[in-house]
Amino acid sequence: MKRIGFLSFGHHQPVQGSLARTARDALVQTVELAEAAEELGVDGAYVRVHHFAPQFASPFPLLAAMAARTSRIDLGTGVIDMRYENPLYMAEEAAITDLISNGRLQLGVSRGSPETALRGYESFGYVPAEGSTDADDARARTAIFRAAIAGAGIAPANPQMTGRAGLLPIQPQSPGLSERIWWGSGTRKTARWAGEQGMNLMSSTLLTEDTGVPFGDLQAEQIAIFRAAWAEAGHPGTPRVSVSRSILPIVNDQDRAYFGRKAGAGEEDQVGHLDGGLARFGKSYVGEPDLIAAQLADDAAVREADTVLVTIPNQLGVVYNAHLLESIVRHVAPALGWR
């Protein structure tokens, strides 16, 4: 069985055709779409986090609102850029939100991707130490965050207030949250590191490396390396793996008007320069449901993952995106044996 979630970037702009013209539109509509997705039997509602852009930023108020309006669906991020985070304050926010959701958070974190601001995290007050990279800093912050949500002692107790010495953990604590942290990986090297650290793996439609093989094959190699590293490190249990895909079934005239020109166009992976190196971007899956199902069946990474996150065109509004998710759940997933 494959778990299906939607992933929204929260784009909002006052342009022609957009139904998410303001930040409030994007936020409220995401809560409403989470409700609709739960009713449709979708398994997860995830949001992307960016800074200094007309997209979603601080995710926890939004996740808490989604948690208060749903009861079953997983709620997550894909991903939080740890270069911008105070890990202890984030640990408190995450625990509170997880408790509100009754243990449904699935938090994706990472070093982040290229942003609209140059070294925007420095404007937040976070400057990597001399000799340390921003990636090193993100990993260090992640380690502090994970220790905090696992209940590690953080701050020395004040004996006059507590009657004892020792280190105090952050409060509140949410049991099980530490097992639901995912690392957003863009390379085979970082996938190996995630497995060694005992985090789940989240891989998107972009890999910041290219070996000349198809995107799905390269991503499947990444997944295999991750799972081997997890096993070699001796972590208990089975790690989860998600991949993101753009899936646009055409089942009516509205779908055809929006995306029909892309259907059956033989879209392929794209290779370009990003962040100082080659990167490979995955293709979109557009067309009749049976065609999409056949193409996804040939996608090696989709076969290997237990979760598929569908990137949605959120500016088309709640009604259309609920229809999109329903088309996937009713027409594509059963043909693949996911349901």
DRENDO-1510 file (C-alpha; in Angstrom, 1 decimal, always signed):
<recs>
REC; n; res; u; v; w
REC; 1; MET; +0.0; +0.0; +0.0 .
REC; 2; LYS; +1.3; +3.4; -0.9 .
REC; 3; ARG; +0.5; +6.5; +1.1 .
REC; 4; ILE; -0.5; +9.6; -0.9 .
REC; 5; GLY; -0.2; +13.2; +0.3 .
REC; 6; PHE; -0.3; +16.6; -1.3 .
REC; 7; LEU; +2.5; +19.1; -1.1 .
REC; 8; SER; +1.7; +22.8; -1.4 .
REC; 9; PHE; +4.2; +25.6; -1.8 .
REC; 10; GLY; +1.6; +28.2; -0.9 .
REC; 11; HIS; +2.2; +30.5; -3.8 .
REC; 12; HIS; +0.1; +33.6; -3.7 .
REC; 13; GLN; +0.0; +36.5; -6.1 .
REC; 14; PRO; -2.6; +39.0; -7.3 .
REC; 15; VAL; -2.4; +37.9; -10.9 .
REC; 16; GLN; -5.0; +36.9; -13.5 .
REC; 17; GLY; -6.3; +33.4; -12.9 .
REC; 18; SER; -5.0; +33.0; -9.4 .
REC; 19; LEU; -7.5; +32.1; -6.6 .
REC; 20; ALA; -4.8; +32.6; -4.0 .
REC; 21; ARG; -4.2; +36.3; -4.4 .
REC; 22; THR; -3.0; +37.0; -0.8 .
REC; 23; ALA; -1.1; +35.2; +1.9 .
REC; 24; ARG; -4.4; +34.8; +3.8 .
REC; 25; ASP; -6.0; +33.1; +0.8 .
REC; 26; ALA; -3.2; +30.6; +0.6 .
REC; 27; LEU; -3.2; +29.8; +4.3 .
REC; 28; VAL; -7.0; +29.4; +4.7 .
REC; 29; GLN; -7.3; +27.4; +1.5 .
REC; 30; THR; -4.6; +25.0; +2.6 .
REC; 31; VAL; -6.6; +24.3; +5.8 .
REC; 32; GLU; -9.7; +23.7; +3.7 .
REC; 33; LEU; -7.8; +21.5; +1.3 .
REC; 34; ALA; -6.5; +19.4; +4.2 .
REC; 35; GLU; -10.1; +18.9; +5.3 .
REC; 36; ALA; -11.2; +17.9; +1.8 .
REC; 37; ALA; -8.2; +15.6; +1.4 .
REC; 38; GLU; -9.0; +13.8; +4.6 .
REC; 39; GLU; -12.6; +13.2; +3.4 .
REC; 40; LEU; -11.3; +11.8; +0.1 .
REC; 41; GLY; -9.0; +9.3; +1.9 .
REC; 42; VAL; -5.7; +11.1; +1.1 .
REC; 43; ASP; -3.1; +10.2; +3.7 .
REC; 44; GLY; -1.1; +13.4; +4.1 .
REC; 45; ALA; -1.1; +17.2; +3.8 .
REC; 46; TYR; +2.4; +18.8; +3.6 .
REC; 47; VAL; +3.6; +22.4; +3.1 .
REC; 48; ARG; +6.9; +23.7; +1.7 .
REC; 49; VAL; +8.7; +26.4; +3.7 .
REC; 50; HIS; +10.5; +29.4; +2.0 .
REC; 51; HIS; +11.6; +32.8; +3.2 .
REC; 52; PHE; +11.5; +36.2; +1.7 .
REC; 53; ALA; +9.1; +35.0; -1.0 .
REC; 54; PRO; +5.3; +35.0; -1.6 .
REC; 55; GLN; +5.0; +31.5; -0.3 .
REC; 56; PHE; +4.6; +29.7; +3.0 .
REC; 57; ALA; +7.1; +30.7; +5.7 .
REC; 58; SER; +6.7; +29.8; +9.4 .
REC; 59; PRO; +4.8; +26.5; +9.2 .
REC; 60; PHE; +3.6; +25.7; +12.8 .
REC; 61; PRO; +0.6; +28.1; +13.1 .
REC; 62; LEU; -0.6; +26.6; +9.8 .
REC; 63; LEU; +0.0; +23.0; +10.8 .
REC; 64; ALA; -1.8; +23.6; +14.1 .
REC; 65; ALA; -4.8; +25.1; +12.3 .
REC; 66; MET; -4.8; +22.1; +10.0 .
REC; 67; ALA; -4.6; +19.8; +13.0 .
REC; 68; ALA; -7.5; +21.4; +14.7 .
REC; 69; ARG; -9.7; +20.9; +11.7 .
REC; 70; THR; -8.7; +17.3; +10.9 .
REC; 71; SER; -8.5; +14.0; +12.8 .
REC; 72; ARG; -6.7; +11.4; +10.7 .
REC; 73; ILE; -4.5; +12.8; +8.0 .
REC; 74; ASP; -0.7; +13.2; +8.5 .
REC; 75; LEU; +0.5; +16.8; +8.6 .
REC; 76; GLY; +4.0; +17.7; +7.6 .
REC; 77; THR; +6.6; +19.9; +6.0 .
REC; 78; GLY; +8.6; +19.3; +2.9 .
REC; 79; VAL; +10.9; +20.9; +4.1 .
REC; 80; ILE; +11.9; +23.3; +6.9 .
REC; 81; ASP; +15.2; +25.1; +6.1 .
REC; 82; MET; +17.2; +24.6; +9.4 .
REC; 83; ARG; +19.6; +27.4; +8.5 .
REC; 84; TYR; +16.8; +29.8; +9.6 .
REC; 85; GLU; +15.7; +28.0; +12.8 .
REC; 86; ASN; +16.3; +28.4; +16.5 .
REC; 87; PRO; +16.2; +24.7; +17.2 .
REC; 88; LEU; +15.0; +24.9; +20.8 .
REC; 89; TYR; +12.1; +27.3; +20.0 .
REC; 90; MET; +11.3; +25.1; +17.1 .
REC; 91; ALA; +11.3; +22.0; +19.4 .
REC; 92; GLU; +8.7; +23.7; +21.6 .
REC; 93; GLU; +6.5; +24.7; +18.6 .
REC; 94; ALA; +6.8; +21.2; +17.1 .
REC; 95; ALA; +5.8; +19.5; +20.3 .
REC; 96; ILE; +2.8; +21.7; +20.9 .
REC; 97; THR; +1.6; +21.2; +17.3 .
REC; 98; ASP; +2.1; +17.5; +17.5 .
REC; 99; LEU; +0.1; +17.3; +20.7 .
REC; 100; ILE; -2.7; +19.3; +19.1 .
REC; 101; SER; -2.7; +16.9; +16.2 .
REC; 102; ASN; -2.6; +13.8; +18.5 .
REC; 103; GLY; +0.8; +12.6; +17.1 .
REC; 104; ARG; +0.2; +13.2; +13.3 .
REC; 105; LEU; +3.2; +15.5; +12.5 .
REC; 106; GLN; +5.7; +14.3; +9.9 .
REC; 107; LEU; +8.4; +17.0; +9.8 .
REC; 108; GLY; +10.8; +17.2; +6.9 .
REC; 109; VAL; +13.9; +19.3; +7.6 .
REC; 110; SER; +17.1; +20.0; +5.6 .
REC; 111; ARG; +19.8; +22.4; +4.8 .
REC; 112; GLY; +17.3; +24.0; +2.4 .
REC; 113; SER; +17.5; +25.1; -1.2 .
REC; 114; PRO; +18.6; +28.3; -3.0 .
REC; 115; GLU; +16.5; +31.2; -1.7 .
REC; 116; THR; +15.5; +34.5; -3.1 .
REC; 117; ALA; +17.6; +36.3; -0.5 .
REC; 118; LEU; +21.3; +36.0; -0.4 .
REC; 119; ARG; +22.3; +34.3; +2.9 .
REC; 120; GLY; +18.9; +35.2; +4.2 .
REC; 121; TYR; +19.5; +33.2; +7.4 .
REC; 122; GLU; +22.2; +35.7; +8.4 .
REC; 123; SER; +19.4; +38.4; +8.4 .
REC; 124; PHE; +17.7; +36.1; +10.9 .
REC; 125; GLY; +20.8; +36.4; +13.1 .
REC; 126; TYR; +22.3; +32.9; +12.3 .
REC; 127; VAL; +25.8; +33.2; +10.9 .
REC; 128; PRO; +27.8; +30.0; +10.6 .
REC; 129; ALA; +30.9; +29.9; +12.7 .
REC; 130; GLU; +34.3; +30.5; +11.1 .
REC; 131; GLY; +35.3; +27.5; +9.1 .
REC; 132; SER; +31.8; +26.1; +9.1 .
REC; 133; THR; +29.5; +26.0; +6.1 .
REC; 134; ASP; +25.8; +26.8; +6.1 .
REC; 135; ALA; +25.2; +23.0; +5.5 .
REC; 136; ASP; +27.3; +22.3; +8.6 .
REC; 137; ASP; +25.2; +24.8; +10.6 .
REC; 138; ALA; +21.9; +23.3; +9.4 .
REC; 139; ARG; +23.0; +19.8; +10.5 .
REC; 140; ALA; +24.2; +21.1; +13.9 .
REC; 141; ARG; +20.8; +22.8; +14.5 .
REC; 142; THR; +19.0; +19.6; +13.4 .
REC; 143; ALA; +21.0; +17.6; +16.0 .
REC; 144; ILE; +20.0; +20.1; +18.8 .
REC; 145; PHE; +16.4; +20.0; +17.7 .
REC; 146; ARG; +16.3; +16.2; +17.6 .
REC; 147; ALA; +17.9; +15.9; +21.0 .
REC; 148; ALA; +15.4; +18.4; +22.4 .
REC; 149; ILE; +12.3; +16.7; +21.1 .
REC; 150; ALA; +13.7; +13.3; +22.4 .
REC; 151; GLY; +13.8; +14.7; +25.9 .
REC; 152; ALA; +17.5; +15.5; +26.4 .
REC; 153; GLY; +18.4; +17.8; +29.2 .
REC; 154; ILE; +19.1; +21.2; +27.8 .
REC; 155; ALA; +19.3; +24.0; +30.4 .
REC; 156; PRO; +20.7; +23.9; +34.0 .
REC; 157; ALA; +17.9; +23.8; +36.6 .
REC; 158; ASN; +17.6; +26.6; +39.1 .
REC; 159; PRO; +17.6; +24.8; +42.5 .
REC; 160; GLN; +15.8; +27.7; +44.2 .
REC; 161; MET; +12.9; +27.1; +41.8 .
REC; 162; THR; +13.0; +23.4; +41.2 .
REC; 163; GLY; +14.6; +22.0; +44.4 .
REC; 164; ARG; +17.1; +20.0; +42.4 .
REC; 165; ALA; +20.1; +20.3; +40.2 .
REC; 166; GLY; +20.6; +18.8; +36.7 .
REC; 167; LEU; +19.5; +19.7; +33.2 .
REC; 168; LEU; +15.9; +20.5; +32.2 .
REC; 169; PRO; +14.3; +19.3; +29.0 .
REC; 170; ILE; +12.2; +21.6; +26.8 .
REC; 171; GLN; +8.5; +21.5; +27.6 .
REC; 172; PRO; +6.1; +20.2; +26.5 .
REC; 173; GLN; +7.3; +16.8; +25.2 .
REC; 174; SER; +5.3; +14.9; +22.5 .
REC; 175; PRO; +6.1; +11.2; +22.7 .
REC; 176; GLY; +7.0; +9.6; +19.3 .
REC; 177; LEU; +7.7; +12.9; +17.5 .
REC; 178; SER; +11.5; +12.2; +17.4 .
REC; 179; GLU; +10.7; +9.1; +15.2 .
REC; 180; ARG; +8.8; +11.3; +12.7 .
REC; 181; ILE; +11.6; +13.5; +11.5 .
REC; 182; TRP; +12.6; +13.3; +7.8 .
REC; 183; TRP; +15.7; +14.7; +6.1 .
REC; 184; GLY; +15.2; +16.3; +2.7 .
REC; 185; SER; +18.0; +14.9; +0.6 .
REC; 186; GLY; +19.1; +16.1; -2.8 .
REC; 187; THR; +22.1; +13.8; -3.3 .
REC; 188; ARG; +23.3; +10.2; -2.6 .
REC; 189; LYS; +25.8; +11.5; -0.1 .
REC; 190; THR; +23.2; +13.3; +2.0 .
REC; 191; ALA; +20.9; +10.3; +1.7 .
REC; 192; ARG; +23.6; +8.1; +3.2 .
REC; 193; TRP; +24.0; +10.7; +6.0 .
REC; 194; ALA; +20.3; +10.7; +6.8 .
REC; 195; GLY; +20.3; +6.9; +7.1 .
REC; 196; GLU; +23.3; +7.0; +9.4 .
REC; 197; GLN; +21.5; +9.5; +11.6 .
REC; 198; GLY; +18.3; +7.5; +11.8 .
REC; 199; MET; +16.0; +9.9; +10.1 .
REC; 200; ASN; +13.4; +9.1; +7.5 .
REC; 201; LEU; +14.1; +10.2; +3.9 .
REC; 202; MET; +12.3; +12.8; +1.9 .
REC; 203; SER; +13.3; +13.3; -1.7 .
REC; 204; SER; +11.7; +15.7; -4.1 .
REC; 205; THR; +11.4; +16.4; -7.8 .
REC; 206; LEU; +14.9; +18.0; -7.7 .
REC; 207; LEU; +18.3; +16.3; -7.2 .
REC; 208; THR; +21.4; +18.5; -6.9 .
REC; 209; GLU; +23.5; +16.0; -8.8 .
REC; 210; ASP; +23.3; +14.3; -12.2 .
REC; 211; THR; +24.9; +11.1; -13.4 .
REC; 212; GLY; +23.2; +10.9; -16.8 .
REC; 213; VAL; +20.6; +8.3; -15.8 .
REC; 214; PRO; +16.9; +9.0; -15.6 .
REC; 215; PHE; +15.6; +10.9; -12.6 .
REC; 216; GLY; +13.7; +8.0; -11.1 .
REC; 217; ASP; +16.7; +5.7; -11.4 .
REC; 218; LEU; +19.0; +8.2; -9.8 .
REC; 219; GLN; +16.5; +8.7; -7.0 .
REC; 220; ALA; +16.0; +4.9; -6.5 .
REC; 221; GLU; +19.8; +4.6; -6.1 .
REC; 222; GLN; +19.6; +7.3; -3.5 .
REC; 223; ILE; +16.9; +5.4; -1.7 .
REC; 224; ALA; +18.9; +2.2; -1.8 .
REC; 225; ILE; +22.0; +3.9; -0.3 .
REC; 226; PHE; +19.8; +5.4; +2.4 .
REC; 227; ARG; +18.3; +2.1; +3.5 .
REC; 228; ALA; +21.7; +0.4; +3.5 .
REC; 229; ALA; +23.2; +3.1; +5.7 .
REC; 230; TRP; +20.2; +2.9; +8.1 .
REC; 231; ALA; +20.7; -0.9; +8.4 .
REC; 232; GLU; +24.5; -0.6; +8.8 .
REC; 233; ALA; +24.0; +1.9; +11.6 .
REC; 234; GLY; +21.9; -0.6; +13.5 .
REC; 235; HIS; +18.8; +1.6; +13.8 .
REC; 236; PRO; +15.7; -0.3; +14.8 .
REC; 237; GLY; +12.5; -0.5; +12.7 .
REC; 238; THR; +11.9; +0.3; +9.1 .
REC; 239; PRO; +12.6; +3.9; +7.9 .
REC; 240; ARG; +10.0; +5.7; +5.8 .
REC; 241; VAL; +10.8; +7.2; +2.3 .
REC; 242; SER; +8.8; +9.7; +0.4 .
REC; 243; VAL; +9.2; +11.1; -3.1 .
REC; 244; SER; +7.5; +14.1; -4.7 .
REC; 245; ARG; +5.9; +14.0; -8.1 .
REC; 246; SER; +3.8; +16.4; -10.3 .
REC; 247; ILE; +0.7; +14.2; -11.2 .
REC; 248; LEU; -2.0; +15.8; -13.3 .
REC; 249; PRO; -4.7; +13.4; -14.5 .
REC; 250; ILE; -7.0; +14.6; -17.3 .
REC; 251; VAL; -10.5; +13.4; -16.7 .
REC; 252; ASN; -12.7; +16.3; -17.8 .
REC; 253; ASP; -12.7; +19.5; -19.9 .
REC; 254; GLN; -11.4; +21.7; -17.1 .
REC; 255; ASP; -8.3; +19.5; -16.7 .
REC; 256; ARG; -7.9; +19.6; -20.5 .
REC; 257; ALA; -8.1; +23.4; -20.6 .
REC; 258; TYR; -5.5; +23.7; -17.9 .
REC; 259; PHE; -3.0; +21.0; -18.8 .
REC; 260; GLY; -4.1; +19.4; -22.1 .
REC; 261; ARG; -1.3; +20.9; -24.0 .
REC; 262; LYS; +1.2; +19.0; -21.9 .
REC; 263; ALA; -0.6; +15.7; -22.2 .
REC; 264; GLY; +1.4; +13.1; -24.1 .
REC; 265; ALA; +4.0; +15.6; -25.0 .
REC; 266; GLY; +6.8; +13.3; -24.1 .
REC; 267; GLU; +8.1; +15.5; -21.3 .
REC; 268; GLU; +11.5; +14.4; -20.1 .
REC; 269; ASP; +13.8; +15.1; -17.1 .
REC; 270; GLN; +15.5; +18.5; -17.2 .
REC; 271; VAL; +19.2; +19.0; -16.4 .
REC; 272; GLY; +20.5; +22.5; -15.5 .
REC; 273; HIS; +22.9; +24.4; -13.2 .
REC; 274; LEU; +21.8; +25.1; -9.7 .
REC; 275; ASP; +23.7; +26.3; -6.6 .
REC; 276; GLY; +27.0; +25.9; -8.4 .
REC; 277; GLY; +26.6; +22.5; -9.9 .
REC; 278; LEU; +24.5; +20.3; -12.2 .
REC; 279; ALA; +21.0; +19.4; -11.0 .
REC; 280; ARG; +18.3; +17.0; -12.4 .
REC; 281; PHE; +14.6; +17.9; -12.3 .
REC; 282; GLY; +12.0; +15.2; -12.6 .
REC; 283; LYS; +9.3; +15.4; -15.2 .
REC; 284; SER; +5.6; +16.0; -14.8 .
REC; 285; TYR; +3.1; +13.2; -15.3 .
REC; 286; VAL; +0.2; +14.6; -17.4 .
REC; 287; GLY; -2.5; +12.7; -19.3 .
REC; 288; GLU; -5.2; +10.2; -19.1 .
REC; 289; PRO; -5.2; +8.2; -15.8 .
REC; 290; ASP; -4.2; +4.9; -17.5 .
REC; 291; LEU; -1.3; +6.5; -19.2 .
REC; 292; ILE; -0.1; +8.2; -16.0 .
REC; 293; ALA; -0.5; +4.9; -14.1 .
REC; 294; ALA; +1.7; +3.1; -16.7 .
REC; 295; GLN; +4.4; +5.8; -16.5 .
REC; 296; LEU; +4.4; +5.8; -12.7 .
REC; 297; ALA; +4.7; +2.0; -12.7 .
REC; 298; ASP; +8.0; +2.5; -14.6 .
REC; 299; ASP; +9.3; +5.1; -12.2 .
REC; 300; ALA; +11.9; +3.2; -10.1 .
REC; 301; ALA; +11.8; +5.6; -7.2 .
REC; 302; VAL; +8.0; +5.7; -7.0 .
REC; 303; ARG; +8.1; +1.9; -6.7 .
REC; 304; GLU; +10.7; +2.0; -3.9 .
REC; 305; ALA; +9.0; +4.8; -1.8 .
REC; 306; ASP; +6.2; +4.1; +0.7 .
REC; 307; THR; +4.8; +7.7; +0.3 .
REC; 308; VAL; +4.2; +9.8; -2.8 .
REC; 309; LEU; +3.7; +13.6; -2.3 .
REC; 310; VAL; +1.8; +15.2; -5.1 .
REC; 311; THR; +2.8; +18.8; -5.8 .
REC; 312; ILE; -0.3; +20.8; -6.4 .
REC; 313; PRO; -1.0; +24.0; -8.3 .
REC; 314; ASN; -2.4; +25.7; -5.2 .
REC; 315; GLN; -3.3; +28.9; -7.0 .
REC; 316; LEU; -6.1; +27.1; -8.8 .
REC; 317; GLY; -8.0; +26.9; -5.5 .
REC; 318; VAL; -9.5; +24.4; -3.1 .
REC; 319; VAL; -12.2; +23.0; -5.4 .
REC; 320; TYR; -9.9; +22.3; -8.3 .
REC; 321; ASN; -7.2; +20.8; -6.2 .
REC; 322; ALA; -9.6; +18.6; -4.3 .
REC; 323; HIS; -10.8; +17.4; -7.7 .
REC; 324; LEU; -7.2; +16.7; -8.7 .
REC; 325; LEU; -6.6; +14.6; -5.6 .
REC; 326; GLU; -9.8; +12.7; -6.1 .
REC; 327; SER; -8.8; +11.9; -9.6 .
REC; 328; ILE; -5.5; +10.4; -8.3 .
REC; 329; VAL; -7.2; +8.5; -5.5 .
REC; 330; ARG; -10.0; +7.1; -7.7 .
REC; 331; HIS; -8.4; +6.6; -11.1 .
REC; 332; VAL; -4.6; +6.4; -10.8 .
REC; 333; ALA; -3.9; +4.8; -7.4 .
REC; 334; PRO; -6.1; +1.7; -7.9 .
REC; 335; ALA; -4.5; +1.0; -11.3 .
REC; 336; LEU; -1.1; +0.9; -9.5 .
REC; 337; GLY; -2.3; -1.2; -6.6 .
REC; 338; TRP; -1.8; +1.7; -4.2 .
REC; 339; ARG; -5.3; +1.4; -2.9 .
</recs>
